Amino acid sequence: MNSLAELQLAARQIRRSIVDVAFHAPVDGVHLGSALSMVDIATVLYGSVMRYQPEDMAAQERDRFLLSKGHAALALYTTLHHYGVLSDEQLATFDHSGSLFPALTPMNPALGIDFAGGSLGLGVGFASGIAWHQRLKQQPWHSYVVLGDGECNEGSIWESALFAAHHGLDNLTAIVDVNGYQSDISCEQTLKMNFPALWQACGWHVEVCDGHNIQALQQAFAAPSHNKPKAVIATTVKGKGISFMENNNAFHRAKLSAAQHGAAREELV
């Protein structure tokens, strides 16, 4: 298991990789804000919680990670790269024509990509199916699914949450990345939602934490779920780690200028 200092360093390096890859991507914009907000969550999962072998992601004997908020694909790709699953050459193809790593995640379990993102609201249902299958087969592996707070406007999430609780899928953890913003406006302006109360009402064990505090995230993941699926409500900052991007929805999807790229890199030293 990586130390606290190693995980904190990894999160900085992954954020720096995000801005580097985004800057060099041959497109007119990349979803930066939502990728940056979930870096610490992904770092803790891949660096200290999940069971997997980077050289053998095709193995059935590993935990699963599903990125339901598929627009944050670059956070997943750069995390997989940092932990030795993807090569430098593979990551450099991000969003190129014909690449295996487009702006929205395609399903590719052999490379650690367990869910095709883009159509929001489907990740919990897919993860519940995996967890139920693993339960029926008496397999010990765990599934983790990351959602956006805006994504939770989708009714399919709550249908799936009720299903998971009904079947007592304690081998499933959902992490809600509560960064406060959707593509155009704040989540609160669109639809106010009390996430702890909603997940508890669906029959899940709920942990609430600072989504940028490594130790708080570790404690939330380690907490017993009392034979229930677990929901970790992680409060985050959209664009975390780069001052001019934080809580700035102009960087929901944006093309970095050379000056912005340089400034971002300086903040992530």
N, C-alpha and C positions, 0 to 999 in steps of 0.2 A: 504494500500500500504506500502511496506517495505521502510525503509529509505535508504539513500545512504550507510551508514555504515553497515546496515544489509545486503544489497545486496553484498557489497564487501566481507563481512565475508562469506556469502553463497557461493560465487564463490570460495573462498579459500577452504572451506569445501568440495565442490563438486570436486574440483581438487584432494584433498587428498583422497577422496573416490574413485576416478578413479584409482589412483595408488595402493591403497590398494586392490581393487577388481581385478585389472589386475595382481597384484603379486600373489594372491591366486587362480587365474583361472587355471584350470587343462589342459592347452593347451600350445603349444610351442610359442605363441605370441599373442599379443593384439594390436589393432590399437590405439595407444596412442596419436600420434601427432595430428591427425585430431579431436580426442575427446577433447583434451586440448584446441585447438584453438577456439572452439565454446562455451566454458563454459560461458563466460560473456553474450553472446547472449541468451543462454537458461535461464540463471539466470534472466536477465531483463524480458524476456517474461513471465516466470512462476512466478516471484516474484513481478512484478509491472504492467504488461500489459494485459495478457490474463485473460479471464473470465472463471472460472471453479471452481468446488467443489471437492477437493481431495477425498472425501468419495463417490462421485457419478460421476465417469468419464464416466459411461455408458449413462449419460443423453444427450439427443440431444441438450439441451440448454447450450452449452458451445462452446468456441472457439476451433479450431482444430490446432494441431501442426503436421507437416509432416516433417520427417527427410529424405530428398532425398539423402543426402550423408550418406547412411546407414552404412558405415564402422565406423562412429562415434557413433554407438549405445550405447556405454558405457556412453557417455556424457548424452544421453537422460535418460537411466536407473537411473543414479546417481542423475540427476536433479529431476526426478519423486520421487525417494526415499527421497531426501532432503525435498521436499515439501509435503510429507505425502501420496503420492499415492501408492508407493511400500513399503513393509515391509523390515526389516533387513533380514529376512529369504528368501524372494524372491530375493533380490539383491545378496545374497550369492550364489545363484545357477547360476550366470552368466556363460554361456558357458559350463555348465555341460551337460552331455548327457541327453536328454529329457527335458531340462529346457525350460521354457517359454521365456527365455531371452538369446538367442544365440548371436553370434558375429555380426550378421546382423539382424536388427529389423524385427520380424514377425508382421503382423497386428493383433492388439488386442485392439480395442477401449475401452473396459471395463477397461483396465489398462492404458489408455491414449496413446496408441501406434496406431496412425491413418494411418500408411502407412508401407507396407512391403518393406524395403530397400534392397540394394544389387546390383540390376541391375540399373546402374546409368542413369540419364537423364529423369526419368519418374515422379518425384515428382511434377513438375510444372503442368504437364498435369492432374495429379490426383487431385491436389489442385484446379485447375481451374474448374474441374468438380464439386467438392464440392461447390465452391463459386458460380458457376452458378446455381446449384440446390437451394442453400440458397437464391439467388436472386429471382428465379422463385417462391419460396415459401414465399417470403417476410420475411425471417428470418434475425434477426439482427446480427448473429454470424459471426466472422471473421476467416479466415484461414491463417496460417503462414507456410511457407515452407523454410527450410534451405538447400542451395545448396553448393557444393564445387566449387572452381574456376576451378579446373581441370575437374570436371564434366561438366562444361559449354562448353566443346568441343563437347558435344552431340547435334546433330541437333534437336532432339525431344524437347529440352528445348525451342528453338526459335520458333518452330511451336506453342507450347503451349503459349508462351509469346504473340504471335500475336493474338491468339484466345482470351486470357484474355483481351487484350486491345480492341479488336473489340467489345467485349460485355460489356466494361466499368466496369469490375469487381473490383470496389474500396473496396470490402470486402476481398481482397486478398493481402497479402504482401509476397514477396520473399526476403530472406536474402542470399546474396552471401558471404560466408566465404572465403575471399581472403587471404589465408595463404601462397600462392606462390609456393606450392609443390604438385606434384602428387605422385604416388607410387614409381617411380624410379628417376625422375629428376624434375627440376623446371617446373612450368607451362609455363613460358616464353620460355623455350627451346622447348617445345612441340608446342605451338601455342599462339602467342601474341594476347591478346584480350583487347579491351578498353571497360570495362564493363559499365561505365556510358553512353557512346555513344551508345552502342548496345541496352541497355534496353530502353533508350530514343527513339531510332529509331523504336523500336517495339511498342511505344506508352505508355510506363509506366512513372509514376512520379518517379524520382530517388533522393535518399538521399545518400550521401557518408559520412562515419564516421569512427572513430577509433573503431574497434570492441572489444576493451578491456576497453573502457571508458564508464562507466555505464551511466553517464549523457548524453553523446553524443548519445548513443543508445536509451535512453528514448526519447530524442528530435526527433530523426529520426523516431521512431515509432509513435510519437504524431503528426508529421507534416501532414498538410492536403495533400491529394493526388489529389485533383481537379478532382474528378469523374473518376480517372484512377486507375488501380492496381499500387501498390508501390513496388519498388525495393530498398532495403537497401544494399548498397555496403559497407561491413564491412571489413576493413583492419585488419588482425590478424597476429599472429605469431604461426607457427606450433610448438606444444609442449609448449605453453605458460605457464609460472609459474614455470618451472623447468629448471634451467640454462643449464644443459648438454643435455636437449632435444630440446631446442629452436632452430629452423631452422636447426635441425639435422635430416635428412630424414632417418637415421638409426632407428629412433623410429617411423617411419610410422607404422610398425608392429614389435613388439619386445617382448621378454620375459625378465622381470626385474630380475636381480640378487638380492640377499639379500642386498648387499652393495648399489646398485642403489636405491632399495626401501627405505632403510634407509635415504639415502641422499636426495631423493625426499621429504620424509616426513618432514625432517628438514627444507627444504626451504618453506614448506607450513604451518608452524606453525602460 
